Amino acid sequence: MISKAIARYIRISPRKTRQVISLIKGKNPQKGLVILANTKKRSARCVAKVLKSAIANLGKRPEVEQEDLYISRIVVDGGPSLKRFRPRAMGRASPILKRTSHITVELDRKVPKLKPASPKPKAKAKPDKKSRKDRITGGKVK
């Protein structure tokens, strides 16, 4: 993990936010911002804000290039719910849960794929033990 950003107590349901983060998981942060800008969901704005914050948290680090980064971890956890009540028939009340979210974004550097090492030549197989027939006949073929 090179950079991390967390937004807490966002007033949107975690389920709705998870639909949006599945679009950008594992992608380049710049491509993720373009995808979020073209997504017509309210939670896309919140996720874009957190992603921009994670990019800004890189600071002025010369050893990190934007092209080498990817979104290594993006998670939405449920926060505390606001509990409200709605009046119902015959003097009853039914609960309403106004859910909140905690959004976490982590950026990391892509590791270049190494070529697999060439397989080592196998040692010569040992000769098999004599079969039962060879043991009986002494190795002579009739």
C-alpha positions as CSV (number, residue, x, y, z in Angstrom):
1,M,0.0,0.0,0.0
2,I,1.4,3.3,-1.1
3,S,-1.5,5.6,-0.4
4,K,-4.8,5.4,1.5
5,A,-7.9,7.5,2.0
6,I,-11.0,6.9,4.2
7,A,-14.3,8.7,4.1
8,R,-16.5,8.0,7.1
9,Y,-20.2,8.5,7.9
10,I,-21.3,9.1,4.3
11,R,-25.1,9.3,4.2
12,I,-25.7,6.7,1.5
13,S,-26.5,3.0,1.8
14,P,-23.4,0.7,1.6
15,R,-25.3,-1.6,-0.8
16,K,-25.8,1.3,-3.3
17,T,-22.1,2.3,-3.0
18,R,-20.8,-1.3,-3.5
19,Q,-22.5,-1.3,-7.0
20,V,-20.3,1.6,-8.0
21,I,-17.0,0.4,-6.5
22,S,-17.2,-2.8,-8.4
23,L,-16.8,-0.8,-11.6
24,I,-13.3,0.5,-10.7
25,K,-11.8,-2.2,-8.5
26,G,-8.3,-3.1,-9.8
27,K,-8.1,-0.3,-12.4
28,N,-5.7,2.6,-12.8
29,P,-6.9,5.6,-10.6
30,Q,-7.1,8.0,-13.5
31,K,-9.3,5.5,-15.5
32,G,-11.3,5.0,-12.4
33,L,-12.0,8.8,-12.1
34,V,-13.2,8.8,-15.8
35,I,-15.5,5.9,-15.2
36,L,-16.9,7.5,-12.0
37,A,-17.5,10.8,-13.9
38,N,-19.7,9.0,-16.4
39,T,-21.6,7.0,-13.9
40,K,-25.1,8.2,-13.1
41,K,-25.3,7.2,-9.4
42,R,-25.1,9.5,-6.4
43,S,-22.5,7.4,-4.7
44,A,-20.1,7.8,-7.7
45,R,-19.4,11.4,-6.5
46,C,-18.6,10.2,-3.0
47,V,-16.3,7.5,-4.3
48,A,-14.6,9.9,-6.7
49,K,-13.9,12.3,-3.9
50,V,-12.2,9.6,-1.8
51,L,-10.2,8.3,-4.8
52,K,-9.0,11.9,-5.5
53,S,-7.9,12.2,-1.9
54,A,-6.0,8.9,-2.1
55,I,-4.2,10.2,-5.2
56,A,-3.4,13.5,-3.4
57,N,-2.1,11.6,-0.4
58,L,0.8,10.4,-2.6
59,G,2.2,13.9,-2.3
60,K,5.3,14.9,-4.3
61,R,7.0,11.5,-4.3
62,P,9.2,11.4,-7.3
63,E,9.7,7.6,-7.2
64,V,6.0,6.9,-7.8
65,E,4.5,7.4,-11.3
66,Q,0.8,7.7,-11.9
67,E,0.9,5.0,-14.7
68,D,2.3,2.4,-12.3
69,L,-0.5,2.7,-9.8
70,Y,-3.7,0.7,-9.4
71,I,-6.6,0.5,-7.0
72,S,-5.4,-2.4,-4.8
73,R,-8.2,-2.3,-2.3
74,I,-11.5,-0.5,-2.2
75,V,-14.0,-1.4,0.4
76,V,-17.4,0.0,1.6
77,D,-18.4,-0.9,5.2
78,G,-21.6,0.0,6.9
79,G,-21.5,2.8,9.4
80,P,-24.1,3.5,12.2
81,S,-27.7,3.8,11.1
82,L,-30.0,6.7,12.0
83,K,-33.2,5.2,13.4
84,R,-36.4,6.9,12.6
85,F,-40.1,5.8,12.9
86,R,-43.0,6.2,10.6
87,P,-46.6,6.1,11.9
88,R,-48.7,3.2,10.8
89,A,-52.3,2.2,11.1
90,M,-54.0,1.6,14.5
91,G,-51.4,3.6,16.5
92,R,-48.4,1.5,15.5
93,A,-45.0,2.7,14.3
94,S,-42.6,1.0,11.8
95,P,-38.8,1.6,11.9
96,I,-36.9,3.4,9.1
97,L,-33.1,2.9,9.0
98,K,-31.1,5.6,7.3
99,R,-27.8,3.9,6.6
100,T,-24.3,5.4,6.5
101,S,-21.1,4.1,4.8
102,H,-17.4,4.1,5.4
103,I,-15.4,4.1,2.1
104,T,-11.7,3.0,2.1
105,V,-9.5,3.3,-1.0
106,E,-5.9,2.0,-1.1
107,L,-3.5,2.5,-4.0
108,D,-0.5,0.4,-4.7
109,R,2.2,0.0,-7.4
110,K,2.0,-2.6,-10.0
111,V,4.7,-5.2,-9.8
112,P,6.1,-6.2,-13.2
113,K,5.4,-9.8,-14.1
114,L,8.6,-11.9,-14.0
115,K,9.1,-14.6,-16.6
116,P,8.9,-18.0,-15.1
117,A,12.3,-19.8,-14.7
118,S,13.0,-22.5,-17.3
119,P,12.3,-25.9,-15.9
120,K,15.4,-27.8,-14.8
121,P,16.1,-31.0,-16.7
122,K,14.9,-34.1,-14.9
123,A,17.4,-36.7,-13.7
124,K,17.4,-40.0,-15.5
125,A,15.0,-42.5,-14.1
126,K,16.3,-45.4,-12.2
127,P,15.8,-48.8,-13.8
128,D,12.7,-50.5,-12.5
129,K,13.1,-53.5,-10.3
130,K,12.9,-56.8,-12.1
131,S,9.4,-58.1,-12.7
132,R,8.3,-61.3,-11.0
133,K,8.7,-63.2,-14.3
134,D,12.3,-62.1,-14.6
135,R,13.1,-63.1,-11.1
136,I,11.8,-66.6,-11.6
137,T,13.5,-67.2,-15.0
138,G,16.6,-65.3,-14.0
139,G,16.2,-62.7,-16.7
140,K,16.3,-65.3,-19.5
141,V,13.7,-64.9,-22.2
142,K,12.3,-68.2,-23.5
